Amino acid sequence: YVFARGFDATTNDKDANEVIEDFFKRNQKVVGRVALMELEKSKDRDGNLFFTLFTDPGTGEVDIRVIDATEIQDIWTDPEDADLPRYYRRVWTQRAHDAQTGSQATVTREAWYPALNFDPAECRPPEPKLMEIGGHPVMWESPVYHRKVGTVGKWLFGCPRIYPMMDWAKEARHRLETCASHAQSLARYATIVTTKGGPQAIE
């Protein structure tokens, strides 16, 4: 999804075009050209991207953000089809600030996010629209789209693209260290010449 000169999303519907343009303009931090390049790099490090869509119930406007891959602790899928995610369990640390005292504290929070396009009403057999799972809220207004790379079989999470390179990187590091040590050893070499005649002959 990374394009050298960006990309355009359009439709023949004029009103819809205005909504699309507004969406991309408001969400440049995530879907802008520079942001997409950074997200491409993060697939090398994390192997997973979790896009969250926050909907304003008053205006219907949608803002998109990315949840840190380390915060997603579990993924629930359809019991009969592991390729269809249903819920994402997120655990994160939130910093709370006290303006009067100038102090801050960390609070651990937990919530569940539904997968994008997952609708419990369409499940067979019917499943109620859960408001809580294990005592933690389900954020129905903020569905998640999961992009993963480097998966094998039915893995729920992706694998960073640099992972298979790590062994070779370690070998390359050892080689460079050996080359550096060799160069340092060569730098210590000195030649001792013994001759007659004193300083004048040496010169």
The 8 nearest C-alpha neighbors of each residue, nearest first, counted from 0:
[[1, 2, 35, 39, 6, 36, 5, 30],
 [2, 0, 35, 36, 3, 39, 5, 32],
 [1, 3, 5, 4, 0, 6, 32, 35],
 [4, 2, 5, 1, 32, 6, 36, 33],
 [5, 3, 2, 6, 32, 1, 7, 33],
 [4, 6, 2, 32, 3, 7, 1, 31],
 [7, 5, 2, 4, 8, 32, 1, 3],
 [6, 8, 9, 5, 20, 23, 19, 4],
 [9, 7, 6, 10, 19, 20, 16, 23],
 [10, 8, 16, 7, 11, 19, 20, 15],
 [9, 11, 12, 16, 15, 8, 13, 19],
 [10, 12, 13, 9, 16, 15, 14, 8],
 [11, 13, 15, 10, 14, 16, 9, 17],
 [14, 12, 16, 15, 11, 17, 10, 18],
 [13, 15, 17, 16, 12, 18, 19, 11],
 [16, 14, 18, 12, 17, 13, 19, 10],
 [17, 15, 19, 13, 14, 18, 10, 9],
 [16, 18, 20, 14, 15, 19, 21, 13],
 [17, 19, 15, 21, 16, 20, 22, 14],
 [20, 18, 22, 16, 21, 17, 15, 23],
 [21, 19, 17, 23, 22, 18, 16, 24],
 [20, 22, 24, 18, 19, 23, 25, 17],
 [23, 21, 19, 25, 20, 24, 18, 26],
 [24, 22, 26, 20, 25, 21, 27, 19],
 [23, 25, 21, 22, 26, 27, 20, 31],
 [26, 24, 22, 23, 27, 21, 62, 28],
 [27, 25, 23, 28, 24, 29, 30, 22],
 [26, 28, 31, 30, 29, 24, 25, 23],
 [29, 27, 26, 34, 31, 30, 25, 64],
 [28, 30, 34, 27, 26, 31, 64, 35],
 [31, 29, 27, 35, 34, 26, 28, 32],
 [30, 32, 27, 34, 33, 29, 28, 35],
 [33, 31, 35, 5, 34, 36, 30, 1],
 [32, 34, 36, 35, 31, 37, 30, 28],
 [33, 35, 37, 31, 29, 36, 32, 28],
 [36, 34, 38, 32, 37, 33, 30, 1],
 [35, 37, 39, 33, 34, 38, 1, 32],
 [38, 36, 40, 34, 39, 35, 41, 33],
 [39, 37, 41, 35, 40, 36, 34, 42],
 [38, 40, 36, 37, 42, 41, 35, 43],
 [41, 39, 37, 38, 42, 43, 36, 44],
 [40, 42, 38, 44, 43, 39, 45, 37],
 [43, 41, 46, 45, 40, 44, 39, 47],
 [42, 44, 160, 159, 41, 40, 161, 46],
 [43, 45, 41, 159, 42, 46, 161, 40],
 [46, 44, 159, 42, 47, 41, 43, 68],
 [45, 159, 47, 42, 158, 157, 148, 147],
 [48, 46, 147, 45, 157, 146, 42, 68],
 [49, 47, 146, 145, 147, 50, 68, 65],
 [48, 50, 145, 66, 65, 144, 143, 51],
 [49, 51, 65, 144, 143, 64, 48, 145],
 [52, 50, 143, 64, 63, 142, 65, 141],
 [51, 53, 63, 141, 142, 62, 61, 54],
 [54, 52, 141, 62, 61, 63, 140, 51],
 [53, 55, 61, 60, 140, 59, 56, 52],
 [54, 56, 59, 60, 57, 58, 61, 53],
 [57, 55, 59, 58, 54, 60, 140, 61],
 [56, 58, 55, 59, 60, 54, 61, 53],
 [59, 57, 60, 55, 56, 54, 61, 62],
 [58, 60, 55, 56, 57, 54, 61, 53],
 [61, 59, 55, 58, 54, 62, 22, 56],
 [62, 60, 54, 53, 52, 55, 59, 63],
 [63, 61, 53, 52, 26, 54, 64, 60],
 [62, 64, 52, 51, 53, 26, 61, 50],
 [63, 65, 51, 50, 29, 52, 66, 62],
 [66, 64, 50, 49, 51, 67, 48, 63],
 [67, 65, 49, 68, 50, 64, 51, 70],
 [66, 68, 69, 70, 65, 49, 71, 48],
 [67, 69, 70, 71, 47, 66, 48, 45],
 [70, 68, 67, 71, 72, 45, 66, 91],
 [69, 71, 90, 89, 68, 67, 91, 72],
 [72, 70, 89, 69, 88, 68, 73, 90],
 [73, 71, 88, 89, 70, 90, 74, 69],
 [74, 72, 88, 71, 87, 75, 89, 86],
 [73, 75, 87, 86, 88, 76, 155, 84],
 [76, 74, 86, 85, 84, 87, 73, 77],
 [77, 75, 84, 85, 81, 83, 78, 74],
 [76, 78, 80, 79, 83, 81, 84, 85],
 [79, 77, 80, 76, 81, 75, 83, 84],
 [78, 80, 77, 81, 76, 83, 82, 123],
 [81, 79, 77, 82, 78, 83, 76, 84],
 [80, 82, 76, 83, 77, 78, 79, 153],
 [83, 81, 80, 84, 76, 153, 77, 155],
 [82, 84, 81, 76, 77, 80, 85, 114],
 [85, 83, 76, 75, 114, 86, 77, 82],
 [84, 86, 76, 114, 75, 113, 117, 77],
 [85, 87, 113, 75, 112, 114, 74, 84],
 [88, 86, 74, 112, 111, 73, 113, 89],
 [89, 87, 111, 73, 72, 71, 110, 74],
 [88, 90, 71, 70, 110, 109, 72, 111],
 [91, 89, 109, 70, 108, 71, 72, 110],
 [90, 92, 108, 70, 107, 93, 109, 89],
 [91, 93, 107, 106, 108, 105, 94, 90],
 [94, 92, 106, 105, 107, 95, 91, 108],
 [95, 93, 105, 104, 106, 96, 103, 92],
 [94, 96, 104, 103, 105, 93, 97, 106],
 [97, 95, 103, 102, 98, 94, 104, 101],
 [96, 98, 102, 101, 99, 100, 103, 95],
 [97, 99, 101, 100, 96, 102, 103, 95],
 [100, 98, 97, 101, 102, 96, 103, 95],
 [101, 99, 102, 97, 98, 103, 96, 104],
 [100, 102, 98, 97, 99, 103, 96, 104],
 [103, 101, 100, 97, 96, 104, 98, 99],
 [104, 102, 96, 95, 97, 94, 101, 105],
 [103, 105, 95, 94, 106, 96, 102, 93],
 [104, 106, 94, 93, 95, 92, 107, 103],
 [105, 107, 93, 92, 94, 108, 104, 95],
 [108, 106, 92, 91, 93, 105, 109, 90],
 [109, 107, 91, 90, 92, 106, 110, 93],
 [108, 110, 90, 89, 135, 91, 107, 111],
 [111, 109, 136, 135, 89, 88, 137, 112],
 [110, 112, 88, 137, 87, 89, 138, 136],
 [111, 113, 87, 138, 86, 137, 142, 143],
 [114, 112, 86, 142, 85, 139, 143, 87],
 [113, 115, 143, 85, 142, 117, 86, 84],
 [114, 116, 142, 143, 144, 117, 113, 85],
 [117, 115, 118, 114, 142, 113, 144, 143],
 [118, 116, 114, 115, 85, 119, 113, 84],
 [117, 119, 120, 121, 116, 122, 128, 113],
 [120, 118, 122, 126, 121, 128, 127, 117],
 [121, 119, 118, 122, 125, 126, 127, 128],
 [122, 120, 119, 118, 123, 125, 126, 117],
 [123, 121, 125, 119, 120, 124, 126, 118],
 [124, 122, 125, 121, 126, 120, 119, 77],
 [123, 125, 122, 126, 121, 120, 119, 127],
 [126, 124, 123, 122, 120, 127, 121, 119],
 [125, 127, 119, 122, 120, 124, 128, 123],
 [128, 126, 129, 119, 125, 120, 130, 122],
 [127, 129, 119, 130, 126, 120, 118, 139],
 [130, 128, 131, 127, 137, 132, 126, 119],
 [129, 131, 137, 136, 128, 132, 138, 139],
 [130, 132, 136, 135, 137, 129, 134, 133],
 [133, 131, 135, 134, 136, 137, 129, 130],
 [132, 134, 135, 131, 136, 110, 111, 137],
 [133, 135, 132, 131, 136, 110, 130, 109],
 [136, 134, 131, 110, 132, 133, 109, 137],
 [137, 135, 131, 110, 130, 111, 138, 132],
 [136, 138, 111, 130, 131, 112, 139, 110],
 [139, 137, 112, 141, 140, 111, 136, 113],
 [138, 140, 141, 137, 113, 142, 112, 130],
 [139, 141, 138, 54, 53, 142, 52, 56],
 [140, 142, 53, 52, 139, 138, 51, 112],
 [143, 141, 115, 113, 114, 52, 51, 112],
 [144, 142, 51, 114, 115, 50, 113, 49],
 [143, 145, 50, 115, 49, 114, 51, 146],
 [146, 144, 49, 48, 143, 147, 50, 47],
 [145, 147, 48, 47, 49, 144, 148, 50],
 [148, 146, 47, 157, 46, 48, 145, 156],
 [149, 147, 157, 46, 150, 158, 47, 42],
 [148, 150, 158, 157, 160, 159, 151, 46],
 [151, 149, 157, 148, 158, 154, 152, 156],
 [150, 152, 154, 153, 149, 157, 158, 155],
 [153, 151, 154, 150, 155, 149, 82, 81],
 [154, 152, 155, 151, 81, 82, 150, 156],
 [153, 155, 156, 152, 151, 150, 157, 81],
 [154, 156, 153, 74, 157, 150, 81, 82],
 [157, 155, 154, 147, 158, 47, 150, 46],
 [156, 158, 147, 46, 150, 148, 149, 47],
 [157, 159, 46, 149, 150, 148, 160, 156],
 [160, 46, 158, 45, 43, 44, 161, 162],
 [159, 161, 43, 162, 149, 158, 46, 42],
 [160, 162, 164, 159, 43, 163, 165, 44],
 [161, 163, 164, 159, 165, 160, 158, 43],
 [164, 162, 165, 161, 166, 160, 167, 159],
 [165, 163, 161, 162, 167, 166, 168, 160],
 [164, 166, 168, 167, 162, 163, 169, 161],
 [167, 165, 169, 168, 164, 170, 163, 162],
 [166, 168, 170, 169, 164, 165, 171, 163],
 [167, 169, 165, 171, 166, 170, 164, 172],
 [170, 168, 172, 166, 167, 171, 165, 173],
 [169, 171, 167, 173, 172, 168, 174, 166],
 [172, 170, 168, 174, 169, 173, 167, 175],
 [171, 173, 169, 175, 170, 174, 168, 176],
 [174, 172, 176, 170, 171, 175, 177, 169],
 [175, 173, 171, 177, 172, 176, 178, 170],
 [174, 176, 178, 172, 177, 173, 179, 171],
 [177, 175, 173, 179, 174, 178, 180, 172],
 [178, 176, 174, 180, 175, 179, 181, 173],
 [177, 179, 175, 181, 176, 180, 174, 182],
 [180, 178, 176, 182, 181, 177, 175, 183],
 [179, 181, 177, 183, 182, 178, 176, 184],
 [182, 180, 178, 184, 179, 183, 177, 185],
 [181, 183, 179, 185, 184, 180, 178, 186],
 [184, 182, 186, 180, 181, 185, 179, 187],
 [183, 185, 181, 187, 186, 182, 180, 188],
 [186, 184, 182, 187, 183, 188, 181, 180],
 [185, 187, 183, 184, 188, 182, 189, 181],
 [188, 186, 184, 185, 189, 183, 182, 181],
 [187, 189, 185, 186, 190, 184, 183, 191],
 [190, 188, 187, 191, 186, 185, 192, 184],
 [189, 191, 192, 188, 193, 187, 186, 185],
 [192, 190, 189, 193, 194, 188, 201, 187],
 [193, 191, 190, 194, 201, 189, 195, 200],
 [192, 194, 191, 195, 201, 197, 196, 190],
 [193, 195, 192, 196, 201, 200, 197, 198],
 [196, 194, 197, 200, 193, 201, 198, 199],
 [195, 197, 200, 199, 194, 198, 201, 193],
 [196, 198, 199, 200, 195, 201, 194, 202],
 [199, 197, 201, 200, 202, 196, 195, 194],
 [198, 200, 202, 201, 197, 196, 195, 194],
 [199, 201, 196, 202, 198, 197, 195, 194],
 [202, 200, 198, 199, 197, 194, 196, 195],
 [201, 199, 200, 198, 197, 196, 194, 195]]
